[in-house]
Amino acid sequence: MHSLKDTFPLLEKEAAIERIKCITGWIEKLPVSKLPYVEMGFDALDSSLIEGLKNHNNYIQKNYGTVDLKVK
């Protein structure tokens, strides 16, 4: 797990903590966070799905570089 300084290098500790709290609150408000927890191990994933995700990740990195999310 990354430290606060690694995650938010330009923010002071208190501001970084507040930012984490805002992000956590935002995630908790998402509809997907209301779904029941389903435990699933990697052994349950289809190998073609894993390969497809890997290829898509490579495509995104090659064509877009980075993604900058702006969250209020």
N, CA, C and O atoms as a GROMACS GRO file, in nm:
protein
  288
    1MET      N    1   0.084  -0.117   0.000
    1MET     CA    2   0.000   0.000   0.000
    1MET      C    3   0.089   0.124   0.000
    1MET      O    4   0.188   0.131   0.072
    2HIS      N    5   0.052   0.222  -0.082
    2HIS     CA    6   0.130   0.345  -0.092
    2HIS      C    7   0.106   0.435   0.028
    2HIS      O    8  -0.002   0.434   0.088
    3SER      N    9   0.205   0.512   0.062
    3SER     CA   10   0.189   0.608   0.172
    3SER      C   11   0.113   0.730   0.122
    3SER      O   12   0.098   0.750   0.001
    4LEU      N   13   0.064   0.812   0.214
    4LEU     CA   14  -0.005   0.935   0.176
    4LEU      C   15   0.085   1.025   0.094
    4LEU      O   16   0.039   1.088  -0.002
    5LYS      N   17   0.211   1.032   0.130
    5LYS     CA   18   0.306   1.118   0.058
    5LYS      C   19   0.328   1.068  -0.084
    5LYS      O   20   0.346   1.148  -0.176
    6ASP      N   21   0.327   0.936  -0.104
    6ASP     CA   22   0.340   0.880  -0.238
    6ASP      C   23   0.215   0.908  -0.321
    6ASP      O   24   0.224   0.937  -0.441
    7THR      N   25   0.099   0.900  -0.258
    7THR     CA   26  -0.028   0.917  -0.328
    7THR      C   27  -0.057   1.064  -0.358
    7THR      O   28  -0.102   1.097  -0.468
    8PHE      N   29  -0.031   1.150  -0.262
    8PHE     CA   30  -0.056   1.294  -0.277
    8PHE      C   31   0.070   1.371  -0.239
    8PHE      O   32   0.075   1.431  -0.131
    9PRO      N   33   0.171   1.371  -0.325
    9PRO     CA   34   0.300   1.432  -0.288
    9PRO      C   35   0.294   1.583  -0.266
    9PRO      O   36   0.381   1.637  -0.198
   10LEU      N   37   0.195   1.650  -0.322
   10LEU     CA   38   0.190   1.795  -0.309
   10LEU      C   39   0.104   1.843  -0.192
   10LEU      O   40   0.098   1.963  -0.164
   11LEU      N   41   0.037   1.750  -0.125
   11LEU     CA   42  -0.053   1.788  -0.015
   11LEU      C   43   0.011   1.762   0.121
   11LEU      O   44   0.091   1.669   0.138
   12GLU      N   45  -0.026   1.846   0.215
   12GLU     CA   46   0.014   1.821   0.354
   12GLU      C   47  -0.066   1.702   0.406
   12GLU      O   48  -0.166   1.663   0.346
   13LYS      N   49  -0.021   1.645   0.518
   13LYS     CA   50  -0.083   1.524   0.572
   13LYS      C   51  -0.232   1.542   0.596
   13LYS      O   52  -0.311   1.456   0.557
   14GLU      N   53  -0.272   1.651   0.658
   14GLU     CA   54  -0.414   1.673   0.690
   14GLU      C   55  -0.498   1.684   0.563
   14GLU      O   56  -0.608   1.630   0.556
   15ALA      N   57  -0.446   1.755   0.463
   15ALA     CA   58  -0.518   1.770   0.336
   15ALA      C   59  -0.528   1.637   0.262
   15ALA      O   60  -0.630   1.608   0.200
   16ALA      N   61  -0.421   1.556   0.269
   16ALA     CA   62  -0.423   1.424   0.204
   16ALA      C   63  -0.526   1.333   0.271
   16ALA      O   64  -0.597   1.259   0.203
   17ILE      N   65  -0.534   1.339   0.403
   17ILE     CA   66  -0.633   1.258   0.476
   17ILE      C   67  -0.773   1.302   0.436
   17ILE      O   68  -0.860   1.217   0.414
   18GLU      N   69  -0.796   1.432   0.427
   18GLU     CA   70  -0.928   1.482   0.387
   18GLU      C   71  -0.962   1.438   0.245
   18GLU      O   72  -1.077   1.404   0.215
   19ARG      N   73  -0.863   1.437   0.158
   19ARG     CA   74  -0.884   1.392   0.020
   19ARG      C   75  -0.924   1.244   0.016
   19ARG      O   76  -1.015   1.206  -0.057
   20ILE      N   77  -0.855   1.162   0.096
   20ILE     CA   78  -0.888   1.020   0.104
   20ILE      C   79  -1.030   1.001   0.157
   20ILE      O   80  -1.103   0.916   0.107
   21LYS      N   81  -1.069   1.080   0.256
   21LYS     CA   82  -1.205   1.070   0.310
   21LYS      C   83  -1.308   1.106   0.203
   21LYS      O   84  -1.412   1.041   0.193
   22CYS      N   85  -1.280   1.209   0.124
   22CYS     CA   86  -1.372   1.248   0.016
   22CYS      C   87  -1.384   1.137  -0.088
   22CYS      O   88  -1.495   1.106  -0.133
   23ILE      N   89  -1.273   1.078  -0.126
   23ILE     CA   90  -1.274   0.970  -0.225
   23ILE      C   91  -1.350   0.850  -0.170
   23ILE      O   92  -1.429   0.788  -0.241
   24THR      N   93  -1.325   0.817  -0.044
   24THR     CA   94  -1.394   0.704   0.020
   24THR      C   95  -1.545   0.728   0.024
   24THR      O   96  -1.624   0.638  -0.004
   25GLY      N   97  -1.585   0.849   0.060
   25GLY     CA   98  -1.727   0.882   0.061
   25GLY      C   99  -1.790   0.871  -0.076
   25GLY      O  100  -1.902   0.821  -0.090
   26TRP      N  101  -1.717   0.917  -0.177
   26TRP     CA  102  -1.766   0.908  -0.315
   26TRP      C  103  -1.786   0.762  -0.356
   26TRP      O  104  -1.888   0.727  -0.416
   27ILE      N  105  -1.689   0.678  -0.324
   27ILE     CA  106  -1.699   0.535  -0.357
   27ILE      C  107  -1.818   0.472  -0.286
   27ILE      O  108  -1.891   0.392  -0.345
   28GLU      N  109  -1.836   0.506  -0.160
   28GLU     CA  110  -1.947   0.448  -0.083
   28GLU      C  111  -2.084   0.491  -0.138
   28GLU      O  112  -2.182   0.419  -0.119
   29LYS      N  113  -2.092   0.604  -0.205
   29LYS     CA  114  -2.218   0.652  -0.262
   29LYS      C  115  -2.249   0.590  -0.398
   29LYS      O  116  -2.362   0.600  -0.447
   30LEU      N  117  -2.151   0.526  -0.461
   30LEU     CA  118  -2.174   0.465  -0.591
   30LEU      C  119  -2.271   0.348  -0.579
   30LEU      O  120  -2.267   0.274  -0.480
   31PRO      N  121  -2.358   0.330  -0.678
   31PRO     CA  122  -2.453   0.218  -0.673
   31PRO      C  123  -2.386   0.081  -0.657
   31PRO      O  124  -2.440  -0.008  -0.591
   32VAL      N  125  -2.269   0.066  -0.716
   32VAL     CA  126  -2.201  -0.064  -0.709
   32VAL      C  127  -2.162  -0.098  -0.565
   32VAL      O  128  -2.147  -0.216  -0.532
   33SER      N  129  -2.144   0.003  -0.481
   33SER     CA  130  -2.105  -0.026  -0.342
   33SER      C  131  -2.220  -0.085  -0.262
   33SER      O  132  -2.200  -0.136  -0.151
   34LYS      N  133  -2.341  -0.079  -0.316
   34LYS     CA  134  -2.458  -0.136  -0.247
   34LYS      C  135  -2.480  -0.284  -0.280
   34LYS      O  136  -2.563  -0.350  -0.219
   35LEU      N  137  -2.405  -0.332  -0.377
   35LEU     CA  138  -2.420  -0.473  -0.415
   35LEU      C  139  -2.363  -0.564  -0.306
   35LEU      O  140  -2.269  -0.525  -0.237
   36PRO      N  141  -2.419  -0.682  -0.291
   36PRO     CA  142  -2.365  -0.774  -0.190
   36PRO      C  143  -2.224  -0.820  -0.227
   36PRO      O  144  -2.190  -0.835  -0.344
   37TYR      N  145  -2.145  -0.841  -0.125
   37TYR     CA  146  -2.008  -0.888  -0.146
   37TYR      C  147  -2.010  -1.033  -0.193
   37TYR      O  148  -2.079  -1.117  -0.136
   38VAL      N  149  -1.935  -1.060  -0.298
   38VAL     CA  150  -1.923  -1.196  -0.350
   38VAL      C  151  -1.774  -1.230  -0.352
   38VAL      O  152  -1.696  -1.166  -0.422
   39GLU      N  153  -1.738  -1.330  -0.276
   39GLU     CA  154  -1.598  -1.372  -0.272
   39GLU      C  155  -1.565  -1.447  -0.399
   39GLU      O  156  -1.640  -1.536  -0.441
   40MET      N  157  -1.452  -1.411  -0.460
   40MET     CA  158  -1.412  -1.478  -0.584
   40MET      C  159  -1.261  -1.480  -0.590
   40MET      O  160  -1.196  -1.376  -0.579
   41GLY      N  161  -1.207  -1.595  -0.609
   41GLY     CA  162  -1.062  -1.607  -0.621
   41GLY      C  163  -1.021  -1.604  -0.766
   41GLY      O  164  -1.104  -1.614  -0.856
   42PHE      N  165  -0.892  -1.589  -0.789
   42PHE     CA  166  -0.842  -1.586  -0.925
   42PHE      C  167  -0.864  -1.717  -0.997
   42PHE      O  168  -0.873  -1.720  -1.120
   43ASP      N  169  -0.873  -1.825  -0.922
   43ASP     CA  170  -0.895  -1.954  -0.985
   43ASP      C  171  -1.034  -1.963  -1.048
   43ASP      O  172  -1.060  -2.051  -1.131
   44ALA      N  173  -1.125  -1.871  -1.010
   44ALA     CA  174  -1.260  -1.871  -1.065
   44ALA      C  175  -1.268  -1.791  -1.196
   44ALA      O  176  -1.368  -1.801  -1.268
   45LEU      N  177  -1.166  -1.712  -1.226
   45LEU     CA  178  -1.169  -1.632  -1.348
   45LEU      C  179  -1.130  -1.715  -1.469
   45LEU      O  180  -1.039  -1.798  -1.463
   46ASP      N  181  -1.199  -1.691  -1.576
   46ASP     CA  182  -1.171  -1.759  -1.702
   46ASP      C  183  -1.040  -1.705  -1.759
   46ASP      O  184  -1.018  -1.584  -1.759
   47SER      N  185  -0.954  -1.791  -1.807
   47SER     CA  186  -0.824  -1.749  -1.858
   47SER      C  187  -0.836  -1.656  -1.979
   47SER      O  188  -0.753  -1.567  -1.997
   48SER      N  189  -0.940  -1.675  -2.062
   48SER     CA  190  -0.957  -1.586  -2.177
   48SER      C  191  -0.998  -1.446  -2.131
   48SER      O  192  -0.962  -1.346  -2.194
   49LEU      N  193  -1.073  -1.438  -2.021
   49LEU     CA  194  -1.110  -1.308  -1.965
   49LEU      C  195  -0.985  -1.236  -1.913
   49LEU      O  196  -0.967  -1.117  -1.938
   50ILE      N  197  -0.900  -1.308  -1.843
   50ILE     CA  198  -0.776  -1.249  -1.791
   50ILE      C  199  -0.689  -1.199  -1.907
   50ILE      O  200  -0.635  -1.089  -1.900
   51GLU      N  201  -0.677  -1.278  -2.011
   51GLU     CA  202  -0.598  -1.238  -2.128
   51GLU      C  203  -0.659  -1.115  -2.196
   51GLU      O  204  -0.587  -1.024  -2.237
   52GLY      N  205  -0.792  -1.112  -2.208
   52GLY     CA  206  -0.860  -0.998  -2.267
   52GLY      C  207  -0.837  -0.870  -2.188
   52GLY      O  208  -0.815  -0.764  -2.246
   53LEU      N  209  -0.842  -0.880  -2.054
   53LEU     CA  210  -0.817  -0.764  -1.969
   53LEU      C  211  -0.672  -0.716  -1.984
   53LEU      O  212  -0.647  -0.595  -1.988
   54LYS      N  213  -0.581  -0.809  -1.992
   54LYS     CA  214  -0.440  -0.774  -2.010
   54LYS      C  215  -0.420  -0.702  -2.142
   54LYS      O  216  -0.351  -0.600  -2.147
   55ASN      N  217  -0.479  -0.754  -2.248
   55ASN     CA  218  -0.465  -0.692  -2.380
   55ASN      C  219  -0.528  -0.553  -2.382
   55ASN      O  220  -0.473  -0.460  -2.442
   56HIS      N  221  -0.642  -0.539  -2.317
   56HIS     CA  222  -0.708  -0.409  -2.313
   56HIS      C  223  -0.624  -0.309  -2.234
   56HIS      O  224  -0.613  -0.193  -2.273
   57ASN      N  225  -0.565  -0.354  -2.125
   57ASN     CA  226  -0.477  -0.268  -2.046
   57ASN      C  227  -0.359  -0.221  -2.131
   57ASN      O  228  -0.322  -0.104  -2.127
   58ASN      N  229  -0.300  -0.312  -2.207
   58ASN     CA  230  -0.189  -0.276  -2.295
   58ASN      C  231  -0.234  -0.174  -2.400
   58ASN      O  232  -0.162  -0.079  -2.430
   59TYR      N  233  -0.354  -0.193  -2.454
   59TYR     CA  234  -0.410  -0.101  -2.552
   59TYR      C  235  -0.428   0.039  -2.492
   59TYR      O  236  -0.391   0.139  -2.554
   60ILE      N  237  -0.483   0.045  -2.372
   60ILE     CA  238  -0.505   0.173  -2.305
   60ILE      C  239  -0.372   0.243  -2.280
   60ILE      O  240  -0.358   0.362  -2.307
   61GLN      N  241  -0.274   0.170  -2.230
   61GLN     CA  242  -0.143   0.230  -2.202
   61GLN      C  243  -0.076   0.278  -2.330
   61GLN      O  244  -0.014   0.384  -2.330
   62LYS      N  245  -0.089   0.203  -2.437
   62LYS     CA  246  -0.025   0.239  -2.564
   62LYS      C  247  -0.092   0.360  -2.626
   62LYS      O  248  -0.023   0.449  -2.677
   63ASN      N  249  -0.224   0.366  -2.622
   63ASN     CA  250  -0.297   0.471  -2.694
   63ASN      C  251  -0.332   0.594  -2.610
   63ASN      O  252  -0.354   0.702  -2.665
   64TYR      N  253  -0.337   0.578  -2.479
   64TYR     CA  254  -0.381   0.691  -2.396
   64TYR      C  255  -0.279   0.732  -2.291
   64TYR      O  256  -0.290   0.842  -2.236
   65GLY      N  257  -0.182   0.651  -2.262
   65GLY     CA  258  -0.082   0.686  -2.162
   65GLY      C  259  -0.138   0.681  -2.022
   65GLY      O  260  -0.135   0.577  -1.957
   66THR      N  261  -0.188   0.793  -1.975
   66THR     CA  262  -0.244   0.798  -1.841
   66THR      C  263  -0.388   0.848  -1.846
   66THR      O  264  -0.431   0.908  -1.944
   67VAL      N  265  -0.459   0.824  -1.739
   67VAL     CA  266  -0.595   0.872  -1.725
   67VAL      C  267  -0.596   0.965  -1.604
   67VAL      O  268  -0.552   0.928  -1.495
   68ASP      N  269  -0.648   1.086  -1.623
   68ASP     CA  270  -0.656   1.184  -1.515
   68ASP      C  271  -0.801   1.202  -1.476
   68ASP      O  272  -0.876   1.267  -1.548
   69LEU      N  273  -0.840   1.145  -1.363
   69LEU     CA  274  -0.977   1.157  -1.314
   69LEU      C  275  -0.991   1.282  -1.231
   69LEU      O  276  -0.910   1.307  -1.141
   70LYS      N  277  -1.092   1.361  -1.260
   70LYS     CA  278  -1.120   1.481  -1.181
   70LYS      C  279  -1.249   1.453  -1.104
   70LYS      O  280  -1.356   1.440  -1.164
   71VAL      N  281  -1.239   1.446  -0.973
   71VAL     CA  282  -1.351   1.411  -0.887
   71VAL      C  283  -1.382   1.528  -0.795
   71VAL      O  284  -1.292   1.586  -0.735
   72LYS      N  285  -1.510   1.562  -0.785
   72LYS     CA  286  -1.549   1.671  -0.694
   72LYS      C  287  -1.575   1.615  -0.557
   72LYS      O  288  -1.609   1.690  -0.465
   0.00000   0.00000   0.00000
